[in-house]
Amino acid sequence: MVWLVKYLLRLWRGRSPGSHRSDAAETPVPAAGATELSGTRGPSAAFRGPVALLAHQARYDIRASLRNPRARFFTFFFPIVLLVIFTGVFGHGHTTIDGTRVKLSRFYVPGILAMSTVVASYANLVISIATLRESGVLKRRRATPVAPAVLIAAQAIATVVIVAIMATLLLVIGKVAYGVGMAPAAIAAIACTTILATLSFACIGYAVSGLIGTPDAAQPIVQATTLPLWFISGVFIPTTNLSSSLRTVGSLFPVEHLASGLQQASVHTSFGSAISAGDLLALAAWGLAAGAFAAWRFSWLPSAQGAGA
């Protein structure tokens, strides 16, 4: 009601002769970067500083991911379905994790968590970046005053948040439905491993997306680079059931180190024994190498307008 009265008064003053000049002189000019709307909206995120701008961009990326039907299906629904299927069919069997004999239900909870982490931080990112670049969206983003580092950092934060939500869902389902409980120290180790893996696979996603020329090629490349690894990296099948040659091949790729690190954490109760330093180093090495390659090869422009720019 107050704003309506003020609005009517401004209209009345505007009809009065000679009022235009006085109104113009009395109306303050908004500062650069501030919103021109009065009322509930305050200064823009850019005006409040780089941290606020980063948070604003991260919120946008999170909402975009949650509103994407394909990303929602493969990030949230599909891993839960696989956990239910594998645990229901094979969960009564046994395997060995880090010298400890456990039921396969305990094996599948961290294994499916590893898969969902890769899907959220690598697969979805590759498809999204390739599509945005080839459709010209990244080119328009690059032309804005927002620094590229803010856009990339916001995407990384959004990916970590999405993975954290998915990890919480899987751990809760594993505990409630299958009795796969974990000690607080083990959950802390899982969190550390998952965060590092998320950032590493995001770097790999940026590196791979720079090699894709068309959005149609993104999905097949993602499937070709992940599907075989689910079977030889301890995600669907325990590595103890594989031949030595397949175990050697699987250990060359980061998926095996992520699955191994999460599974080791699931069978220990102290943080020191739950953390796998070797797997963390391997994930960090992959992330640094992929990040360096992405910085050299990544392009904001569609491939037809100059790849590598």
C-alpha positions as CSV (number, residue, x, y, z in Angstrom):
1,M,0.0,0.0,0.0
2,V,2.8,2.4,0.8
3,W,4.5,1.8,-2.5
4,L,1.2,2.3,-4.3
5,V,0.7,5.7,-2.6
6,K,4.3,6.7,-3.6
7,Y,3.7,5.6,-7.1
8,L,0.5,7.7,-7.4
9,L,2.3,10.7,-5.9
10,R,5.0,10.4,-8.5
11,L,2.4,10.2,-11.3
12,W,0.7,13.3,-9.9
13,R,4.0,15.3,-9.7
14,G,4.8,14.2,-13.2
15,R,1.6,15.8,-14.5
16,S,2.4,19.1,-12.7
17,P,4.1,21.8,-14.8
18,G,7.8,22.3,-14.2
19,S,8.1,19.2,-12.1
20,H,10.3,17.2,-14.5
21,R,13.4,19.1,-13.9
22,S,13.0,19.1,-10.1
23,D,12.3,15.4,-10.1
24,A,15.3,14.7,-12.2
25,A,17.5,16.7,-9.9
26,E,16.2,15.0,-6.7
27,T,16.3,11.5,-8.0
28,P,19.5,9.8,-7.0
29,V,21.5,8.0,-9.7
30,P,22.1,4.3,-8.8
31,A,25.7,3.4,-8.3
32,A,27.5,1.3,-10.9
33,G,26.6,-2.4,-10.5
34,A,23.6,-1.7,-8.2
35,T,20.1,-2.6,-9.2
36,E,17.8,0.2,-10.3
37,L,14.8,-1.3,-8.7
38,S,13.8,0.0,-5.3
39,G,12.1,-2.0,-2.6
40,T,13.0,-5.6,-1.7
41,R,15.9,-6.0,-4.2
42,G,19.3,-4.7,-3.0
43,P,22.5,-4.3,-4.9
44,S,23.4,-6.9,-7.5
45,A,25.7,-9.8,-6.8
46,A,28.5,-8.1,-8.8
47,F,28.2,-4.9,-6.8
48,R,28.4,-6.9,-3.5
49,G,31.8,-8.4,-4.4
50,P,33.4,-11.5,-5.9
51,V,32.3,-13.8,-3.2
52,A,28.6,-12.8,-3.6
53,L,29.0,-13.1,-7.4
54,L,30.5,-16.6,-7.0
55,A,27.7,-17.7,-4.7
56,H,25.1,-16.2,-7.2
57,Q,26.6,-18.1,-10.1
58,A,26.9,-21.4,-8.1
59,R,23.2,-21.1,-7.1
60,Y,22.3,-20.7,-10.8
61,D,24.3,-23.8,-11.8
62,I,22.8,-25.8,-9.0
63,R,19.3,-24.9,-10.1
64,A,20.1,-25.6,-13.7
65,S,21.3,-29.0,-12.8
66,L,18.3,-29.8,-10.7
67,R,15.9,-28.7,-13.4
68,N,17.6,-30.8,-16.1
69,P,15.6,-34.0,-16.5
70,R,18.5,-36.0,-17.9
71,A,20.9,-34.9,-15.2
72,R,18.3,-35.6,-12.5
73,F,17.7,-39.1,-13.8
74,F,21.3,-40.2,-14.2
75,T,22.5,-38.4,-11.0
76,F,19.8,-39.3,-8.6
77,F,17.3,-41.9,-9.8
78,F,19.6,-44.2,-11.8
79,P,22.2,-44.9,-9.0
80,I,19.4,-45.6,-6.5
81,V,17.8,-48.1,-8.9
82,L,21.2,-49.8,-9.5
83,L,21.8,-50.0,-5.7
84,V,18.5,-51.6,-5.2
85,I,19.0,-54.1,-8.1
86,F,22.5,-55.1,-7.3
87,T,22.0,-55.3,-3.5
88,G,18.7,-57.2,-4.0
89,V,20.2,-59.8,-6.4
90,F,23.8,-60.2,-5.1
91,G,23.7,-58.5,-1.7
92,H,23.7,-61.8,0.2
93,G,27.1,-62.9,-1.2
94,H,30.4,-62.0,0.3
95,T,33.7,-60.4,-0.8
96,T,36.9,-59.1,0.7
97,I,37.7,-55.4,1.1
98,D,41.1,-54.4,2.5
99,G,41.4,-57.8,4.1
100,T,38.0,-57.7,5.7
101,R,35.3,-60.2,4.7
102,V,32.0,-58.3,4.2
103,K,28.6,-58.9,2.5
104,L,28.3,-57.6,-1.0
105,S,25.7,-55.1,0.2
106,R,28.5,-53.2,1.9
107,F,30.5,-53.4,-1.3
108,Y,27.8,-52.0,-3.5
109,V,27.0,-48.9,-1.4
110,P,30.4,-47.2,-1.9
111,G,30.7,-48.7,-5.4
112,I,27.4,-47.1,-6.6
113,L,28.5,-43.9,-4.8
114,A,31.7,-43.9,-6.8
115,M,29.6,-44.3,-10.0
116,S,27.2,-41.5,-9.1
117,T,30.2,-39.2,-8.3
118,V,31.7,-39.9,-11.8
119,V,28.3,-39.4,-13.5
120,A,27.7,-36.0,-11.7
121,S,31.2,-34.6,-12.0
122,Y,32.3,-36.0,-15.3
123,A,29.5,-37.4,-17.5
124,N,27.0,-34.6,-16.9
125,L,29.7,-31.9,-17.2
126,V,31.1,-33.2,-20.5
127,I,27.6,-33.2,-22.1
128,S,26.7,-29.9,-20.6
129,I,29.9,-28.1,-21.6
130,A,29.9,-29.5,-25.1
131,T,26.3,-28.5,-25.6
132,L,26.7,-25.0,-24.2
133,R,29.9,-24.3,-26.2
134,E,28.5,-25.5,-29.5
135,S,25.3,-23.6,-29.0
136,G,27.2,-20.4,-28.4
137,V,26.2,-20.0,-24.7
138,L,29.8,-20.2,-23.4
139,K,30.8,-17.6,-26.0
140,R,28.2,-15.2,-24.7
141,R,29.1,-16.0,-21.1
142,R,32.8,-15.3,-21.9
143,A,31.8,-11.9,-23.3
144,T,30.3,-10.8,-20.0
145,P,32.3,-8.9,-17.3
146,V,32.2,-12.0,-15.1
147,A,35.7,-13.6,-14.9
148,P,36.1,-17.1,-16.4
149,A,37.6,-18.2,-13.0
150,V,34.2,-17.3,-11.4
151,L,32.2,-19.4,-13.9
152,I,34.5,-22.4,-13.5
153,A,34.7,-22.2,-9.7
154,A,30.9,-21.8,-9.5
155,Q,30.5,-24.9,-11.7
156,A,32.8,-26.8,-9.4
157,I,31.0,-25.7,-6.3
158,A,27.6,-26.7,-7.8
159,T,29.0,-30.1,-8.7
160,V,30.3,-30.7,-5.2
161,V,26.8,-29.8,-3.8
162,I,25.1,-32.1,-6.2
163,V,27.4,-35.0,-5.3
164,A,27.0,-34.3,-1.6
165,I,23.2,-34.6,-1.9
166,M,23.5,-37.8,-3.9
167,A,26.1,-39.3,-1.4
168,T,23.8,-38.5,1.5
169,L,20.9,-40.2,-0.2
170,L,22.9,-43.4,-0.9
171,L,24.3,-43.6,2.6
172,V,20.9,-43.1,4.2
173,I,19.3,-45.7,1.9
174,G,22.2,-48.1,2.6
175,K,21.8,-47.7,6.3
176,V,18.0,-47.8,6.5
177,A,17.2,-50.4,3.8
178,Y,20.3,-52.7,4.0
179,G,21.8,-52.1,7.4
180,V,25.1,-50.8,5.9
181,G,26.1,-48.4,8.7
182,M,29.5,-46.6,8.9
183,A,31.4,-44.9,11.7
184,P,31.6,-41.1,11.8
185,A,35.3,-41.3,11.0
186,A,34.6,-43.4,8.0
187,I,31.9,-40.9,6.8
188,A,34.5,-38.1,7.2
189,A,37.0,-40.1,5.1
190,I,34.3,-40.8,2.5
191,A,33.6,-37.0,2.4
192,C,37.2,-36.1,1.8
193,T,37.7,-38.8,-0.9
194,T,34.4,-37.8,-2.6
195,I,35.3,-34.0,-2.7
196,L,38.7,-34.6,-4.1
197,A,37.3,-37.1,-6.7
198,T,34.6,-34.6,-7.7
199,L,37.1,-31.9,-8.4
200,S,39.4,-34.3,-10.2
201,F,36.7,-35.7,-12.4
202,A,35.4,-32.2,-13.1
203,C,38.9,-31.3,-14.4
204,I,38.8,-34.4,-16.5
205,G,35.4,-33.4,-17.8
206,Y,36.6,-30.0,-18.9
207,A,39.6,-31.7,-20.6
208,V,37.5,-34.2,-22.5
209,S,34.8,-31.6,-23.4
210,G,37.5,-29.6,-25.3
211,L,38.0,-32.6,-27.6
212,I,34.4,-32.9,-28.6
213,G,33.3,-31.2,-31.8
214,T,29.5,-31.7,-31.7
215,P,27.0,-32.1,-28.9
216,D,25.8,-35.3,-30.5
217,A,29.2,-36.9,-29.9
218,A,29.2,-36.1,-26.2
219,Q,26.9,-38.9,-25.0
220,P,28.7,-41.7,-27.0
221,I,32.1,-40.5,-25.8
222,V,30.9,-40.4,-22.2
223,Q,29.5,-44.0,-22.4
224,A,32.6,-45.3,-24.1
225,T,34.9,-43.8,-21.4
226,T,32.9,-44.9,-18.4
227,L,30.9,-48.0,-19.1
228,P,33.8,-50.4,-19.4
229,L,35.4,-49.0,-16.3
230,W,32.3,-49.8,-14.2
231,F,33.1,-53.5,-14.7
232,I,36.9,-53.5,-14.2
233,S,37.2,-50.8,-11.4
234,G,35.4,-52.4,-8.5
235,V,32.0,-50.7,-9.1
236,F,29.8,-53.5,-10.3
237,I,32.2,-56.5,-9.8
238,P,34.7,-56.9,-6.9
239,T,38.3,-56.6,-8.2
240,T,39.1,-59.9,-6.4
241,N,36.9,-61.6,-9.0
242,L,38.8,-60.2,-11.9
243,S,41.9,-61.5,-13.7
244,S,45.3,-59.9,-12.9
245,S,45.4,-58.2,-16.3
246,L,42.0,-56.6,-15.9
247,R,43.0,-55.4,-12.4
248,T,46.1,-53.9,-13.8
249,V,44.2,-52.1,-16.6
250,G,41.6,-50.8,-14.1
251,S,44.2,-49.5,-11.7
252,L,45.5,-47.2,-14.5
253,F,42.3,-45.1,-14.4
254,P,40.9,-42.9,-11.7
255,V,37.5,-44.7,-11.3
256,E,39.3,-47.7,-9.6
257,H,41.0,-45.4,-7.2
258,L,37.8,-43.7,-6.3
259,A,35.9,-46.9,-5.7
260,S,38.8,-48.4,-3.8
261,G,39.1,-45.4,-1.5
262,L,35.4,-45.3,-0.7
263,Q,35.3,-49.1,-0.1
264,Q,38.3,-49.0,2.2
265,A,36.6,-46.2,4.2
266,S,33.4,-48.3,4.5
267,V,35.2,-51.1,6.5
268,H,37.2,-49.1,9.0
269,T,36.2,-47.1,12.1
270,S,39.2,-44.7,12.4
271,F,40.0,-41.8,10.1
272,G,43.6,-42.8,9.6
273,S,42.8,-46.4,8.5
274,A,39.8,-45.2,6.4
275,I,41.8,-42.8,4.3
276,S,43.7,-44.4,1.4
277,A,46.6,-42.1,0.7
278,G,47.6,-43.9,-2.5
279,D,44.2,-43.5,-4.0
280,L,44.0,-39.9,-3.1
281,L,47.4,-39.2,-4.7
282,A,46.3,-41.0,-7.8
283,L,43.1,-38.9,-8.0
284,A,45.0,-35.7,-7.4
285,A,47.5,-36.5,-10.1
286,W,44.7,-37.2,-12.6
287,G,43.0,-34.0,-11.7
288,L,46.1,-31.8,-12.0
289,A,47.1,-33.4,-15.3
290,A,43.6,-33.0,-16.7
291,G,43.4,-29.4,-15.4
292,A,46.6,-28.4,-17.1
293,F,45.4,-30.0,-20.3
294,A,42.0,-28.3,-20.1
295,A,43.7,-24.9,-19.5
296,W,45.7,-25.4,-22.7
297,R,43.0,-26.9,-24.9
298,F,39.7,-25.6,-23.6
299,S,37.8,-23.3,-25.9
300,W,34.8,-21.0,-25.1
301,L,34.0,-20.7,-28.8
302,P,32.1,-23.2,-31.0
303,S,34.5,-25.6,-32.8
304,A,33.5,-24.0,-36.2
305,Q,34.7,-20.6,-35.0
306,G,38.1,-21.6,-33.8
307,A,38.9,-24.5,-31.4
308,G,41.6,-23.9,-28.9
309,A,40.8,-20.2,-28.5
